[in-house]
């Protein structure tokens, strides 16, 4: 008989429903039996024992909430009867001992990457066009219109035929009802990829944003650090930078941040200041000439073999559900442990989604200084959120709650499993560069795109993104591998999902098997032999994190 509930940790006081449960259903786990007292949808939690108001509720072995009212054994946990709660934490903890997973079969494996002069290896080869301030966004758009299609990087509009069909109906005098009922099926036609002038360049990417001026000087510095992270990134061959001239984010500030990340920076970099050059035509013409010169140099770089310890992986989740923490995230955690054991680098971000597991992460830190920095960044972030009238307890989205993640601590305890079990070697503040192999923590918000944007700026060359509800999130320069927590999602949204770990819920695969399968897919993605869905759709999401006020 297929298992209908799961107890994640021996100390847990709740079960996860793996299928819809009805009142009167008997559920079994280990040698125990429980009668369900009310309907419990799949992914939601039911109480193992009766809870009185104020009783602690434990999941993943940690406190994830307290009962607001009485909950019977077999009852469903909801936002009406459970309140977010977490345990306090300190820096004291036993010396952490880690047993790495066996990686013998991957020790001699390689991926085909782009080797840079600073020793890092990229999984792609892009040219960037970057505005230092939002005033240059229109010029960025003009350059995009001038470059992308003719260079062979444009994507055919597959819905244009639908617009043309609807136009024909309107022109023929058909009714509104006719338009609403029109058959707009995709034509059975395959389109080939356009020929690229620079075959070794994966694309020209444009990082339009809304920052650079009007905020605090700290915001300008953070933005320059973020942009410097992209310009110096191993997936980037060089960049064209547009500056207005008078903004807070000055060219000198960007150059300082570039030098901070790579003192021997030697990529082609062209900086154009509109207020110095004059007319738009003069600016665009010069930008086009310089960009073409840079692309000619970028095209000389070709993929070559690199060991797996040259991979830097960002860990992300978005649109999480009640299965994320028991399928996709732990599978990703095993992949993380495999990469760390191979000498690779892993970045775990989204600090609001580490709320409730702080003690575990402090205990896993390499030293007291690392644990202390994590505690300082977490407490400062939490305090700022409260001062803004919010808090980490307000992190779960309506979609999270609908699918069983009813407190931030419950969501966080599952989200943290993406980081596996290896020691934490460093804690970074946004938008610092990762420099140490192993598991790194990066302070970012829980917002999917802001966090993914930051992980790539810190050096992630591939991002692994788990989702239970489905999200199209991508990144301009790093492939974002979308991993479904459940098979229903993988079947419903196959156009945006790359990997299905619902096989764990279905009982067809173990967490370890799914994590190993994912590592094999990463090697293909990093080598450029497998295009992920976000890249195929041109999903180039880029949102800098603005931490200060606007002035």
Steps between C-alpha positions, in 0.01 A plus 500: 500500500632844406604716793252781569688691773860577589667578831812694403695494830465266800434799728220643284149545638337522156463287189506616137207378289631347178147461363159655574363363828135486608343493848512147639799393289759296686862594431803294590865588557765284662297291746243770576143565387299824497138574407453816292239733654449742209587532131873552453613581143823353369808704605330623821581387854300313760561478873644177639366585846256748648636854543384746764531877438866595533637151434814479286469349152810326365590415140839411348603461864467875573230731637287626210203646688272495804135407526269803515207283598434139581582255217386137531719206408440442130398864446630726226748781572390834352573872530197519732630257762879538469721802572855547363766436766870415509754405763764744622855426399857579599850443369582213731482156344684173476785475253335403174604171344414434136523175309517586128308281256694262273601679179748256344297465180515880441862568598631490144192648333522835320272755342570716195537858618652839419830548683572856621829659593406521870479119519121479502308303237173614346212288379411757231658786303291819493558864415331749735353842431450673836344833601647668809172685553138457397527810280692285250234229473362641175844497342539142622176417321621671181820293507302182563280569195812569291701196609302196606307400188764571237773324701288184508392512866134587441219260586215448257165625627306173502173676578508744210279270291235517774493880483473482122211253528313726741563801275341309212190432710463868595551613141234250389249660737471204737348539847666523841374146571662376178834648613471346848422156356758513219728198456856630537695175499872511439596429137685173448816670385857476627722806488875471473744708701622814321863500389725680747775732382701414813442125559706483821301780665179377662326834485498873571314575824359833621475565876237776513408603857336782697795605716816709488361830629240643736569250779770500764871489428494152653249393234726638227799314643302175527380536140855557375611195696222294345583619146870439563410145602337449161777670300772293670287182490660196328190467277573848359762583236479880528262793528379829358401744777278805444517787748304824496767683699335671796350199685593364842639177354812653347736327258780524756287316755438217251871478420583477872255212540646322196853533641377373837377181334783458249812720541640357171178556305583471129170451318395748230307778674362805319354788704303775325368813674209667322545848645860502374436347157193710416229379263323167515623417150862558598457291816328207327739495205804490727337236720429283196857523368652420837256217568583339164870527581437332834291225342782423258731446799239302692455267204862384537412322829390138460382230739767278653487220761491604866476294820171506692663694785486805271119504523331763716136419564230733631214343699157660466132422553182677398133415489571240769239249611454245777708246309799729429665424833469122465585447132662775291686681778661195665587360156669831429668473841653168401622653173653784704682252724633314194636823350658610829662158537643546149649838597231713335326812631137533611303814592190486724311831524152633599563588867129547588465133407766392749290627790462219752810302404755755619639277775566216257681736261702657782601150613604410144719811462875443470582737784347747746575796274298347215211416734516848649471667161201286411330589828575870455363515144189300592416709806562830318285394207220381730507827695482711183204296382319567830581871480340505155179358649563144386702201615626158396169353623332671201728328245274214383303600190130418447612218269735360766222503760244347264738208442583430862782740603305687765787656704832648397684259729329204330593641158856577614565160653425342162677769296824462698527138386626628164831563677555133584707409804852631427678759720444870433832650390397867464212744546471777242306825501334622181660533242834350609697257282531137603867402537503180707414152368228332704161615630462880520205695643404822317272763656217568254124543524264210437378664177580247226644738242685730742663197660587328172640829367721525809621138492621542143674828589681313778629248246240227441553362149192273519193554720290208625145621565240282672128571468178332604252737338695593185689816405674605176786687676831517312817710487676688217838325526464183710282200413224452760406131528134474609428201727143390576415366846206297370414306188166678451684830451755344265214364288293821515781745415756300299598810304668659805612193700838337431516229769228312689573387857137410563635150442602510868141564611378233256735246658689440176833652605697578816624847591857387427409359159323823404797709619743292295275525193495876548881517510517319167262756354707789640805369313306509173363849568843632599647355180243674281358173367164539677294819480280563804143625461570851632772550237280355228230756586744791534402546867763763593381613844723757671396698811759668728415500872440856621562500875482873578236771481443721197620862524 
